[in-house]
Amino acid sequence: MSSPDLVRDFHHIWHPCTQHKDYETTPPILVERAEGIYLYDREGNRYMDVIASWWVNLFGHNHPRLNTALTRQLEKMAHVMFAGITHQPAIDLAETLVNLSPVGLEKVFFSDNGSTSVEVALKMSLQYWQEKGKPQKVRFAHLKGGYHGETLGALSVCGLDIFRTKFEKVLPEQLPVQGPDCFRCPYGLQRETCNAECFEPMEKALSENSNTVAGVIVEPLVQGAAGMMMYPPIYLKKLQSTCESLGIHMIFDEIAVAFGRTGSLFVCGEHDLKPTFLCLSKGITSGYLPLSATLTTDEIYSAFYGEHQDHKLFIHSHSYSANPLACAVANETLSMLTENGFLQSLNPKIATMKECGKQFEGIEGEFRQTGMIAALELVGKNKERFAFEKRIGYQVYLEGLKRGVFMRPLGDVVYFIPPLVITEEEIKIMLNTAHECINAVLKIN
Ligand SMILES: Cc1ncc(COP(=O)(O)O)c(C=O)c1O
């Protein structure tokens, strides 16, 4: 470890989702500044941020308009508590979110990270059923493969063993359901043409348990942490009609997929779906500051309305709820997303990604894409997963670092969620370089 600062980092910092032993051989990149889609380290090396700093960045780093929105707000007020007090940036943001999201989502509850916005939706759903005299509705159906954050409540509806196994014993019991797996479809169908036959287990689970199920939570269209597993909107349509007929809340966790990632502002809006709760975070401030929002309906909100002695209030509070700096940047982010045909301008980029994805056809696996999200799942013969200890994805990551591309594969799924401002030329470089890295790794394995 050459830099004294990296030594200090190693001594004192516990980085997220990282085996710190790896830092003995590959220390973290000491990023000094970031500009557009690039990160620069102390030595001036440049890395293309193809995963948008954990899927948050939309407009590139150090954007003049976002910087101005932030500094203007900073001159007025950095933070105030959000009970007994309100402020203009939050009022503007709530109104904009309500106007832009599907009809029916009328109320916005702010918090400060994705997991928390999920916790809020779960708690609101549970309390709603209590207020409505159905206290037996205490479970949530969730998809195997789903991910909704890592606080204990959010983890209880996570369908990925790697995140939950060590904590299993303290997690509340929920209702895990086999979800879509289009790459390895057990029905032998294609996601482009199927009728979401894989909805069957969900339909069965919900109808058999509707008395005890409060809600069902899903990541619409793309199960991110599972390895960018993608499934068709017909699954969500079926889910909506089942939830409606059985009286079950539908919680859409669009934390990763909203704000242009799939090519539209919200998946629910694009596909005419009406969730009971919509969880938003990540791109909401284009990667500037932590902020999240849980949107819900007037029907839910009014169930919490009453006299003081009715004890109906929703008790959930975070010190940094609706931080004004974050709200101001979110307002600017939403203006930028919705003006001058910005979302339409993504279409040629989406097409370029698709075209460049063809170069992976000779590699065992699947290249898949939903809007501005693309992924290549690397497998052995017959779609067999590589042995865990081989760390194919990690080797690709190391090759990427050598070539100035910061990827961070999920297992053996190499994926791309670049800032939306990436150019078509940069998309070509991103995917061509990834191709080179993958070939280099597969050659020696
Ligand atoms: C779909 C989804 N939900 C929830 C979360 C948790 O968000 P946070 O990391 O801000 O807590 C994530 C984070 O990756 C996510 O992808």
The ligand as an ORCA input file, in Angstrom:
! r2SCAN-3c Opt
* xyz 0 1
  C     -34.251     -2.159     -5.119
  C     -33.512     -1.619     -3.928
  N     -34.184     -1.380     -2.799
  C     -33.583     -0.884     -1.709
  C     -32.243     -0.577     -1.720
  C     -31.596     -0.041     -0.486
  O     -31.245      1.296     -0.661
  P     -30.118      1.929      0.309
  O     -28.835      1.278     -0.076
  O     -30.142      3.387     -0.013
  O     -30.536      1.641      1.694
  C     -31.511     -0.811     -2.874
  C     -30.071     -0.549     -2.893
  O     -29.327     -1.025     -3.722
  C     -32.154     -1.348     -4.017
  O     -31.498     -1.611     -5.136
*
